[in-house]
């Protein structure tokens, strides 16, 4: 995720609303016009979009995790080592 803030050279004082200039930065505030794109912006990366998409099936996933947790805590969680090995090999071969 990339955040662009054209006003990073100014810091707002919390109670007075006054602004002070950071050392080494110009005191002049850039003029902002509608539609010129000179404002704050946020750009979400492809990974961020992918992670947001994963939230749509979160209820099914949460239910499955709760089920596995109960099995584990009850001592009834059994791992099929042949299935695990097959999944590791398939993942390695298929990428």
C-alpha positions, -999 to +999 in steps of 0.1 A: +000+000+000+014+034-009+002+066+008+008+099-009+004+131+012+013+163-005+012+182+028+038+162+047+059+193+052+033+207+076+023+194+110-009+205+127-007+215+164-034+195+182-052+222+202-046+254+184-050+243+148-019+263+140+007+247+117+044+247+120+070+239+093+094+211+096+131+220+094+144+221+059+109+223+043+095+252+025+069+272+045+047+279+015+017+256+012+011+243-023-020+257-039-046+230-044-071+232-072-101+209-078-093+181-103-055+187-105-048+155-085-026+173-060-041+159-029-038+130-005-042+096-021-041+059-012-032+031-036-038-005-025-014-031-039-024-063-056-016-082-023-039-058-004-067-065-029-062-102-026-063-101+012-095-080+011-110-107-012-102-134+014-125-117+039-156-127+019-154-164+030-143-156+065-174-170+082-169-205+066-132-203+076-140-193+111-164-222+115-138-246+102-112-232+126-136-235+155-143-271+146-106-280+144-099-262+176-126-282+195-112-315+180-077-305+190-086-294+225-107-326+230-077-348+219-096-361+189-077-343+161-062-369+138-038-361+110-038-383+080-001-383+072-006-398+037-029-369+028-004-344+042+025-360+022+004-361-010-005-324-006+032-314+000+042-333-032+014-319-052+022-284-041+059-289-050+051-303-084+023-280-094+037-249-078 
